[in-house]
Amino acid sequence: MKTIFVKENEQARKWYLIDAEGKPLGRVAAKAAALLRGKNKVTFATNQDMGDYVVIINADKVAVTGNKVEDKIYYHHTGFVGGLRSHTFAKTIEKHPTDPLRLAIGGMLPHNRLGRVLLSNCKIYAGEEHPHVAQNPQPMDV
């Protein structure tokens, strides 16, 4: 029996639309990460970009449970001495509404060149409008 090997440029790709309004942050991120990796396909390979494109709308209305709105903290470092910066979920969603979802999805993808390419196949928008209507994305239920 031969191993099936599909080239990345010959892989058929679909577009999926996920509405994140009122849905838990982790569930939306997990579904998007699985679609981006291509784990729903027979031709899945861990070392290749076999995934589909994902468009996420209403990222600013994603739900978090408990006290995470005030207790969840995002950190980043500027690279300078004493440059550790922190923001709560509420402040992050107010200033950059797509960042919590992008960080959650990025944490579920491989932490290498492949993961960065896969994350670029995910388009996240704060409102209802998105410029990918021509691709006719299929609505996904999370």
C-alpha positions in Angstrom: 0.0 0.0 0.0 1.4 3.4 -1.0 1.3 6.5 1.1 -0.8 9.2 -0.4 1.1 12.5 -0.8 -0.6 15.6 -2.0 1.4 18.7 -2.9 0.4 21.9 -1.1 -0.4 23.7 -4.3 -2.7 20.9 -5.5 -4.7 20.8 -2.3 -8.3 21.9 -2.6 -9.0 24.7 -0.1 -12.3 25.9 1.2 -13.3 29.1 3.0 -15.2 28.9 6.3 -17.1 31.6 8.1 -17.4 31.5 11.9 -19.6 34.0 13.8 -18.0 34.4 17.3 -20.8 36.4 18.8 -21.7 35.0 22.2 -19.5 31.9 21.7 -16.8 30.9 24.2 -13.3 32.1 23.2 -11.6 28.7 23.5 -14.2 26.8 21.5 -14.0 29.3 18.6 -10.2 29.2 18.7 -10.1 25.4 18.8 -12.4 25.0 15.9 -10.5 27.6 13.8 -7.1 26.0 14.7 -8.3 22.6 13.6 -9.6 23.9 10.3 -6.4 25.9 9.7 -4.3 22.8 10.3 -6.5 20.7 8.0 -7.2 18.0 10.6 -10.6 17.5 9.1 -9.1 16.2 5.8 -8.0 12.8 4.8 -4.8 14.2 3.4 -3.7 15.8 6.7 0.1 16.0 7.1 1.8 17.5 10.2 4.5 19.1 8.2 2.4 20.8 5.5 -0.1 23.6 5.1 -3.1 21.5 4.1 -5.7 23.6 5.9 -8.5 25.8 4.8 -9.1 29.5 5.1 -11.1 30.7 8.1 -13.0 34.1 8.4 -14.1 35.0 11.9 -16.6 37.9 12.4 -17.8 39.6 15.6 -14.5 38.9 17.4 -15.2 41.8 19.7 -18.4 40.0 21.0 -16.7 36.7 22.0 -17.7 35.3 25.4 -15.5 34.5 28.3 -16.7 32.9 31.5 -16.3 33.8 35.2 -14.2 36.8 36.1 -11.8 36.5 33.1 -12.9 39.9 31.8 -11.0 41.5 34.6 -8.7 38.7 35.8 -7.2 37.4 32.5 -4.0 39.2 31.7 -2.1 39.3 28.4 1.7 40.0 28.7 4.2 41.1 26.1 7.8 42.3 26.4 9.2 45.3 24.5 12.7 43.9 24.5 14.2 46.5 26.8 15.1 46.1 30.4 12.0 46.4 32.5 9.8 46.3 29.4 7.2 43.8 30.5 3.7 45.1 29.7 0.4 43.7 30.8 -3.2 44.3 29.8 -6.5 42.8 31.0 -8.9 41.1 28.7 -11.3 44.1 28.9 -8.6 46.6 28.0 -7.3 44.4 25.2 -10.7 43.8 23.6 -11.4 47.6 23.9 -8.2 48.7 22.2 -7.5 45.8 19.8 -10.7 43.7 19.5 -9.2 40.9 17.4 -6.1 40.2 19.5 -7.5 37.8 22.2 -8.9 35.5 19.5 -5.7 35.8 17.4 -3.5 35.0 20.4 -5.7 32.0 21.4 -5.6 30.6 17.9 -1.9 31.2 17.6 -1.3 29.3 20.8 -3.1 26.2 19.4 -1.0 26.2 16.2 2.7 24.9 15.9 5.2 27.4 17.2 7.4 27.5 14.1 7.3 28.8 10.5 4.4 26.6 9.6 2.3 28.0 12.4 2.9 31.6 11.3 1.8 30.7 7.7 -1.3 28.9 9.1 -2.2 31.9 11.2 -2.0 34.2 8.1 -4.8 32.0 6.6 -7.1 33.2 9.4 -8.9 36.5 8.8 -10.4 38.0 12.0 -12.8 41.0 12.0 -14.4 42.9 14.9 -17.7 43.6 13.2 -20.2 41.9 10.8 -18.5 43.1 7.6 -15.7 41.3 5.9 -14.1 41.7 2.4 -14.2 38.0 1.6 -17.7 37.8 0.3 -16.4 36.8 -3.2 -14.9 33.6 -1.8 -18.3 32.5 -0.6 -17.3 31.2 2.8 -19.4 28.4 4.2 -20.9 29.2 7.7 -19.6 26.9 10.4 -21.4 26.2 13.7 -19.1 26.1 16.8 
